[in-house]
Amino acid sequence: MDEIDGAILDELQRDSRTSMAELGKKLNIAPSTAFKRIEKLKKNGTIEKFTISINPSYFAHNLVTFLTIKADPEEKETVAAFLSDLYLISEVYETLEPCDFIAKARVETITQLKMEILIPLSELKGVREIKPVITVKRYKEQF
């Protein structure tokens, strides 16, 4: 990946709907060059997918909670799979310290968080500790 690929990725992260003509003009390259490079970035796995960013305040599931989870070492894969399968969990990361996992959830209410995530997760074999951190305001959310 070179400087042009990096610039393409920066522009697409700002607005993935940018046309090849606009992209070429901004980066001083031919639109066909932009297209070929994007295709290469998709093929080599640098670009996983194109998506949209939705303002969560327009939906009921706008209460964002981060969960730190400690698990028994022999049950980590089971816990990771369980978290990954929950539809209210949007991101799951394995960490080194101070916990084993961090998960991001979007729920409608604290009751839903408790009933659909915290209780089932706490009943899962190998889960030793769950600490929810409920957010109150989003300042930035971007890769």
NUKOLDO-773576 format. One line per field, with one value per residue: x, y, z of N, C-alpha, C in turn; residue in three letters; chain; residue number from 1. Coordinates in steps of 0.02 Angstrom, whole numbers, always signed. Layout:
residues N
neast [X | ...]
nnorth [Y | ...]
nup [Z | ...]
caeast [X | ...]
canorth [Y | ...]
caup [Z | ...]
ceast [X | ...]
cnorth [Y | ...]
cup [Z | ...]
bavex [ALA | ...]
rogu [A | ...]
koldren [NUM | ...]
end
This chain:
residues 143
neast [+42 | +30 | +56 | -48 | -147 | -174 | -227 | -341 | -412 | -432 | -517 | -628 | -670 | -720 | -826 | -904 | -976 | -919 | -887 | -794 | -744 | -744 | -657 | -539 | -515 | -494 | -379 | -292 | -277 | -316 | -488 | -504 | -389 | -412 | -523 | -465 | -370 | -452 | -520 | -412 | -380 | -495 | -488 | -369 | -407 | -397 | -498 | -643 | -783 | -912 | -1010 | -1141 | -1157 | -1259 | -1357 | -1379 | -1474 | -1594 | -1657 | -1730 | -1638 | -1529 | -1452 | -1294 | -1182 | -1033 | -955 | -851 | -773 | -726 | -658 | -644 | -493 | -501 | -628 | -638 | -657 | -788 | -857 | -826 | -889 | -1022 | -1046 | -1026 | -1135 | -1245 | -1373 | -1383 | -1257 | -1129 | -992 | -847 | -704 | -553 | -450 | -299 | -275 | -374 | -461 | -537 | -617 | -692 | -847 | -964 | -1124 | -1288 | -1435 | -1612 | -1662 | -1612 | -1666 | -1682 | -1547 | -1508 | -1594 | -1575 | -1441 | -1347 | -1396 | -1409 | -1274 | -1205 | -1246 | -1179 | -1063 | -901 | -892 | -830 | -837 | -928 | -932 | -1029 | -1023 | -1110 | -1145 | -1166 | -1160 | -1115 | -966 | -879 | -875 | -797 | -696]
nnorth [-58 | +109 | +289 | +344 | +243 | +250 | +380 | +363 | +273 | +357 | +456 | +377 | +332 | +449 | +474 | +351 | +350 | +429 | +474 | +398 | +494 | +611 | +567 | +544 | +676 | +743 | +677 | +694 | +597 | +480 | +436 | +301 | +245 | +263 | +178 | +51 | +38 | +35 | -84 | -172 | -153 | -205 | -337 | -384 | -382 | -269 | -173 | -216 | -205 | -97 | +22 | +105 | +243 | +259 | +373 | +342 | +399 | +406 | +287 | +159 | +81 | +155 | +166 | +151 | +33 | -22 | -173 | -251 | -404 | -543 | -703 | -882 | -957 | -1077 | -1069 | -962 | -959 | -1005 | -905 | -794 | -834 | -838 | -702 | -646 | -696 | -632 | -523 | -391 | -351 | -263 | -256 | -352 | -381 | -464 | -442 | -396 | -346 | -249 | -352 | -493 | -480 | -349 | -284 | -206 | -143 | -106 | -52 | -36 | -7 | -5 | -113 | -203 | -223 | -290 | -405 | -467 | -472 | -460 | -553 | -679 | -690 | -693 | -815 | -902 | -1033 | -1015 | -877 | -755 | -622 | -474 | -310 | -177 | -26 | +111 | +226 | +405 | +507 | +528 | +573 | +548 | +427 | +324 | +234]
nup [+0 | -43 | -38 | -114 | -110 | +28 | +34 | -43 | +39 | +150 | +95 | +57 | +181 | +234 | +147 | +73 | -42 | -136 | -300 | -436 | -522 | -441 | -341 | -413 | -455 | -331 | -287 | -388 | -489 | -621 | -647 | -682 | -630 | -494 | -480 | -515 | -412 | -299 | -323 | -313 | -178 | -121 | -165 | -102 | +28 | +108 | +102 | +172 | +162 | +96 | +177 | +269 | +382 | +516 | +604 | +768 | +852 | +789 | +804 | +907 | +976 | +1047 | +1159 | +1208 | +1265 | +1339 | +1373 | +1489 | +1504 | +1597 | +1579 | +1600 | +1548 | +1470 | +1419 | +1334 | +1192 | +1180 | +1248 | +1167 | +1047 | +1090 | +1123 | +997 | +928 | +981 | +938 | +979 | +1008 | +936 | +916 | +958 | +1052 | +1091 | +1230 | +1319 | +1451 | +1563 | +1564 | +1480 | +1367 | +1270 | +1233 | +1126 | +1142 | +1081 | +1144 | +1184 | +1310 | +1484 | +1548 | +1442 | +1411 | +1528 | +1528 | +1401 | +1376 | +1491 | +1592 | +1518 | +1478 | +1601 | +1647 | +1569 | +1552 | +1615 | +1616 | +1717 | +1763 | +1732 | +1678 | +1648 | +1554 | +1535 | +1411 | +1392 | +1299 | +1130 | +1052 | +947 | +820 | +726 | +609]
caeast [+0 | +69 | +23 | -111 | -195 | -192 | -270 | -405 | -446 | -454 | -575 | -685 | -695 | -760 | -888 | -893 | -1014 | -881 | -881 | -725 | -724 | -728 | -597 | -483 | -502 | -466 | -313 | -252 | -265 | -370 | -541 | -491 | -337 | -446 | -563 | -420 | -340 | -504 | -530 | -355 | -388 | -549 | -464 | -319 | -438 | -389 | -567 | -686 | -849 | -936 | -1068 | -1164 | -1156 | -1326 | -1362 | -1417 | -1527 | -1656 | -1682 | -1743 | -1578 | -1478 | -1415 | -1233 | -1149 | -973 | -950 | -787 | -789 | -672 | -679 | -595 | -454 | -524 | -695 | -636 | -687 | -860 | -881 | -820 | -942 | -1086 | -1051 | -1031 | -1201 | -1299 | -1388 | -1375 | -1185 | -1104 | -919 | -817 | -631 | -516 | -401 | -248 | -288 | -385 | -513 | -524 | -655 | -733 | -901 | -1006 | -1194 | -1338 | -1499 | -1664 | -1670 | -1570 | -1699 | -1663 | -1477 | -1506 | -1629 | -1553 | -1367 | -1312 | -1417 | -1385 | -1201 | -1183 | -1262 | -1136 | -1006 | -836 | -892 | -814 | -854 | -953 | -940 | -1056 | -1010 | -1163 | -1125 | -1218 | -1156 | -1065 | -929 | -852 | -878 | -770 | -635]
canorth [+0 | +169 | +351 | +352 | +196 | +280 | +438 | +335 | +248 | +415 | +486 | +331 | +330 | +509 | +465 | +294 | +361 | +472 | +445 | +390 | +558 | +654 | +540 | +559 | +748 | +760 | +648 | +708 | +535 | +465 | +396 | +229 | +226 | +257 | +116 | -7 | +33 | +13 | -155 | -207 | -151 | -252 | -405 | -405 | -384 | -206 | -150 | -274 | -192 | -29 | +24 | +172 | +259 | +281 | +410 | +298 | +434 | +397 | +220 | +142 | +51 | +206 | +164 | +116 | +7 | -63 | -225 | -285 | -473 | -589 | -772 | -935 | -966 | -1133 | -1054 | -900 | -966 | -1011 | -838 | -753 | -855 | -817 | -630 | -632 | -716 | -589 | -472 | -324 | -338 | -243 | -266 | -393 | -381 | -497 | -395 | -424 | -323 | -280 | -403 | -537 | -456 | -288 | -289 | -146 | -161 | -53 | -76 | +14 | +11 | -41 | -178 | -247 | -240 | -340 | -467 | -499 | -479 | -472 | -615 | -738 | -693 | -713 | -886 | -941 | -1066 | -985 | -804 | -740 | -554 | -429 | -241 | -134 | +46 | +141 | +292 | +457 | +551 | +509 | +629 | +526 | +355 | +315 | +194]
caup [+0 | -48 | -17 | -151 | -79 | +92 | +21 | -65 | +99 | +190 | +62 | +60 | +250 | +243 | +109 | +28 | -103 | -180 | -368 | -460 | -550 | -384 | -308 | -457 | -454 | -265 | -277 | -448 | -526 | -667 | -616 | -694 | -581 | -429 | -482 | -513 | -346 | -253 | -337 | -285 | -105 | -104 | -178 | -53 | +94 | +144 | +107 | +185 | +134 | +96 | +219 | +286 | +453 | +534 | +667 | +812 | +888 | +751 | +817 | +977 | +1006 | +1047 | +1222 | +1194 | +1324 | +1330 | +1425 | +1499 | +1524 | +1615 | +1566 | +1611 | +1487 | +1429 | +1392 | +1296 | +1125 | +1190 | +1266 | +1106 | +1000 | +1119 | +1114 | +925 | +904 | +1008 | +888 | +1008 | +1014 | +870 | +912 | +1011 | +1048 | +1144 | +1257 | +1364 | +1520 | +1627 | +1556 | +1423 | +1310 | +1272 | +1184 | +1119 | +1131 | +1073 | +1169 | +1190 | +1380 | +1531 | +1559 | +1386 | +1423 | +1581 | +1510 | +1339 | +1372 | +1554 | +1624 | +1481 | +1479 | +1668 | +1655 | +1524 | +1584 | +1603 | +1626 | +1787 | +1783 | +1679 | +1701 | +1595 | +1556 | +1495 | +1386 | +1395 | +1241 | +1080 | +1023 | +884 | +808 | +659 | +606]
ceast [+45 | +28 | -44 | -165 | -220 | -240 | -339 | -445 | -471 | -517 | -637 | -713 | -737 | -828 | -877 | -933 | -978 | -872 | -807 | -700 | -703 | -663 | -535 | -464 | -469 | -394 | -266 | -230 | -325 | -425 | -531 | -438 | -368 | -486 | -519 | -389 | -391 | -517 | -474 | -360 | -444 | -523 | -414 | -345 | -429 | -458 | -611 | -756 | -862 | -1001 | -1090 | -1158 | -1224 | -1323 | -1407 | -1474 | -1595 | -1689 | -1690 | -1680 | -1521 | -1441 | -1353 | -1199 | -1087 | -969 | -878 | -803 | -726 | -699 | -624 | -558 | -480 | -593 | -696 | -670 | -763 | -891 | -880 | -876 | -1010 | -1097 | -1062 | -1100 | -1258 | -1311 | -1380 | -1302 | -1159 | -1029 | -896 | -741 | -603 | -461 | -351 | -262 | -334 | -439 | -494 | -559 | -684 | -784 | -941 | -1077 | -1236 | -1405 | -1549 | -1669 | -1620 | -1600 | -1682 | -1591 | -1472 | -1534 | -1599 | -1478 | -1338 | -1331 | -1394 | -1309 | -1175 | -1197 | -1218 | -1076 | -941 | -834 | -883 | -837 | -877 | -961 | -967 | -1038 | -1061 | -1143 | -1183 | -1217 | -1101 | -1032 | -901 | -857 | -858 | -709 | -578]
cnorth [+62 | +230 | +362 | +306 | +224 | +338 | +415 | +310 | +305 | +446 | +442 | +325 | +392 | +502 | +410 | +300 | +406 | +438 | +440 | +456 | +606 | +632 | +555 | +633 | +768 | +737 | +659 | +644 | +523 | +425 | +321 | +203 | +217 | +192 | +54 | -16 | +11 | -61 | -196 | -209 | -197 | -324 | -429 | -402 | -320 | -175 | -212 | -266 | -118 | -28 | +96 | +181 | +290 | +317 | +370 | +333 | +428 | +329 | +207 | +117 | +102 | +213 | +120 | +96 | -33 | -111 | -249 | -352 | -511 | -660 | -821 | -948 | -1022 | -1121 | -991 | -905 | -971 | -942 | -792 | -770 | -832 | -742 | -612 | -648 | -672 | -531 | -401 | -304 | -321 | -254 | -308 | -395 | -422 | -448 | -431 | -407 | -263 | -335 | -446 | -514 | -387 | -297 | -225 | -168 | -99 | -83 | -18 | +40 | -28 | -110 | -227 | -269 | -297 | -407 | -504 | -507 | -500 | -538 | -676 | -746 | -716 | -787 | -932 | -969 | -1031 | -910 | -791 | -671 | -514 | -360 | -200 | -61 | +77 | +212 | +341 | +503 | +528 | +573 | +610 | +451 | +345 | +271 | +239]
cup [+0 | -26 | -52 | -123 | -12 | +84 | -2 | -5 | +142 | +160 | +67 | +130 | +265 | +208 | +58 | -37 | -153 | -248 | -387 | -489 | -494 | -350 | -349 | -455 | -387 | -258 | -337 | -483 | -573 | -631 | -625 | -646 | -513 | -426 | -476 | -443 | -294 | -262 | -307 | -208 | -81 | -110 | -126 | +19 | +135 | +154 | +115 | +156 | +133 | +135 | +230 | +361 | +470 | +600 | +714 | +849 | +852 | +765 | +891 | +1012 | +1008 | +1114 | +1211 | +1260 | +1303 | +1388 | +1429 | +1529 | +1540 | +1608 | +1584 | +1545 | +1441 | +1397 | +1348 | +1227 | +1129 | +1205 | +1205 | +1056 | +1025 | +1108 | +1041 | +897 | +930 | +961 | +914 | +1016 | +944 | +861 | +971 | +999 | +1105 | +1165 | +1301 | +1436 | +1517 | +1625 | +1497 | +1359 | +1324 | +1216 | +1184 | +1103 | +1121 | +1094 | +1174 | +1262 | +1423 | +1547 | +1503 | +1392 | +1473 | +1557 | +1451 | +1333 | +1439 | +1587 | +1584 | +1482 | +1547 | +1681 | +1613 | +1562 | +1565 | +1611 | +1700 | +1809 | +1722 | +1710 | +1643 | +1607 | +1508 | +1475 | +1391 | +1334 | +1195 | +1053 | +955 | +880 | +735 | +662 | +586]
bavex [MET | ASP | GLU | ILE | ASP | GLY | ALA | ILE | LEU | ASP | GLU | LEU | GLN | ARG | ASP | SER | ARG | THR | SER | MET | ALA | GLU | LEU | GLY | LYS | LYS | LEU | ASN | ILE | ALA | PRO | SER | THR | ALA | PHE | LYS | ARG | ILE | GLU | LYS | LEU | LYS | LYS | ASN | GLY | THR | ILE | GLU | LYS | PHE | THR | ILE | SER | ILE | ASN | PRO | SER | TYR | PHE | ALA | HIS | ASN | LEU | VAL | THR | PHE | LEU | THR | ILE | LYS | ALA | ASP | PRO | GLU | GLU | LYS | GLU | THR | VAL | ALA | ALA | PHE | LEU | SER | ASP | LEU | TYR | LEU | ILE | SER | GLU | VAL | TYR | GLU | THR | LEU | GLU | PRO | CYS | ASP | PHE | ILE | ALA | LYS | ALA | ARG | VAL | GLU | THR | ILE | THR | GLN | LEU | LYS | MET | GLU | ILE | LEU | ILE | PRO | LEU | SER | GLU | LEU | LYS | GLY | VAL | ARG | GLU | ILE | LYS | PRO | VAL | ILE | THR | VAL | LYS | ARG | TYR | LYS | GLU | GLN | PHE]
rogu [A | A | A | A | A | A | A | A | A | A | A | A | A | A | A | A | A | A | A | A | A | A | A | A | A | A | A | A | A | A | A | A | A | A | A | A | A | A | A | A | A | A | A | A | A | A | A | A | A | A | A | A | A | A | A | A | A | A | A | A | A | A | A | A | A | A | A | A | A | A | A | A | A | A | A | A | A | A | A | A | A | A | A | A | A | A | A | A | A | A | A | A | A | A | A | A | A | A | A | A | A | A | A | A | A | A | A | A | A | A | A | A | A | A | A | A | A | A | A | A | A | A | A | A | A | A | A | A | A | A | A | A | A | A | A | A | A | A | A | A | A | A | A]
koldren [1 | 2 | 3 | 4 | 5 | 6 | 7 | 8 | 9 | 10 | 11 | 12 | 13 | 14 | 15 | 16 | 17 | 18 | 19 | 20 | 21 | 22 | 23 | 24 | 25 | 26 | 27 | 28 | 29 | 30 | 31 | 32 | 33 | 34 | 35 | 36 | 37 | 38 | 39 | 40 | 41 | 42 | 43 | 44 | 45 | 46 | 47 | 48 | 49 | 50 | 51 | 52 | 53 | 54 | 55 | 56 | 57 | 58 | 59 | 60 | 61 | 62 | 63 | 64 | 65 | 66 | 67 | 68 | 69 | 70 | 71 | 72 | 73 | 74 | 75 | 76 | 77 | 78 | 79 | 80 | 81 | 82 | 83 | 84 | 85 | 86 | 87 | 88 | 89 | 90 | 91 | 92 | 93 | 94 | 95 | 96 | 97 | 98 | 99 | 100 | 101 | 102 | 103 | 104 | 105 | 106 | 107 | 108 | 109 | 110 | 111 | 112 | 113 | 114 | 115 | 116 | 117 | 118 | 119 | 120 | 121 | 122 | 123 | 124 | 125 | 126 | 127 | 128 | 129 | 130 | 131 | 132 | 133 | 134 | 135 | 136 | 137 | 138 | 139 | 140 | 141 | 142 | 143]
end
